[in-house]
Amino acid sequence: MSGVEYAYAKLNLALDILGKREDGYHDLRMVMQSIGLADEITVSPRAGAGTEVGTDLPYLPKGDGNIAAKAAAQFFAATGLPPVGLAIGIKKRIPVCAGMAGGSSDGAAVLRVLRRVYAPQLPDYDLEKIGAQVGSDVPFCVRGGTMLAEGRGERLSVLPPLPPCWLVVCKPAFSIPTPELFAKVQVKKLRCHPDVPGMVRALEQKDLEGIARRMYNVFEDVLPRKYQQVFEIKSTLLGLGAMAASMTGSGPTVFGLFREQDEAASAAESLATQYPSVFLCRPV
């Protein structure tokens, strides 16, 4: 059990909320995409019981409160394998509380490592079911790529990959609590919904323009005024040549879709003079 496992960030090319469930969650329909921005995860055995987590961000939980440790505990509980002591190292690159599934991706990377070492016969679907017990985004992060995600996010359908393109990702210097936005959602009052079936067809046809036209996140409809910088970033990206721009997850990160690397790199350089966290990425 050695080497680095990469935990890739995700973006929501489309995010729709269909209704409230009896279990308190919302029914979602999303097109999700992995990107090259990634945390680096190492998992090693250690003497003694339990899991210790070390990160290069001192404010992140070190023990059971970290989603990576929760993923390890859930793996052994679900498989019935005897737990072993683990040391997990996380080198953060994905911004925290950014709507990019950074924590979920860390947990998913731990699940992949543990499967490889202790249960190589375990299929993706079963590993994703374990991940669903850890967090709603973990099943997608286990497999990554381009996916249609439904339910809480645990029902996944593989989609054709996003055509070659570049993504400029920008997180402003604040975070948005996810429960705050969900509490504001009244599905019947949402003004716009993304054309998810149309986006799926555009992916099948490798139609980047069609994908760009259908990028939308319904959370943008309920953003409080204090988070209006999200729309300022979107406007800036469009002014810098993005084919489309959208918020990902519950924000506040915004991304722009570009066909050409040079134009995307220029946009990223410009944004970096105004915002603390800007990344030039490709889909993976």
Secondary structure, DSSP 8 states (H G I E B T S, - for coil): --S-EEEEEEEEEEEEEEEE-TTS-EEEEEEEEEEEEEEEEEEEE-SSSSEEEEESSTTS--STTSHHHHHHHHHHHHH------EEEEEE--S-TTSSS-HHHHHHHHHHHHHHHHH-TT--HHHHHHHHHTT-TTHHHHHH-SEEEEEETTTEEEE-----S-EEEEEE-S----HHHHHHH--GGG------HHHHHHHHHTT-HHHHHHT-EEGGGGG--GGGTHHHHHHHHHHHTT-SEEEE-TTSS-EEEEES-HHHHHHHHHHHTTT-SEEEEE-B-
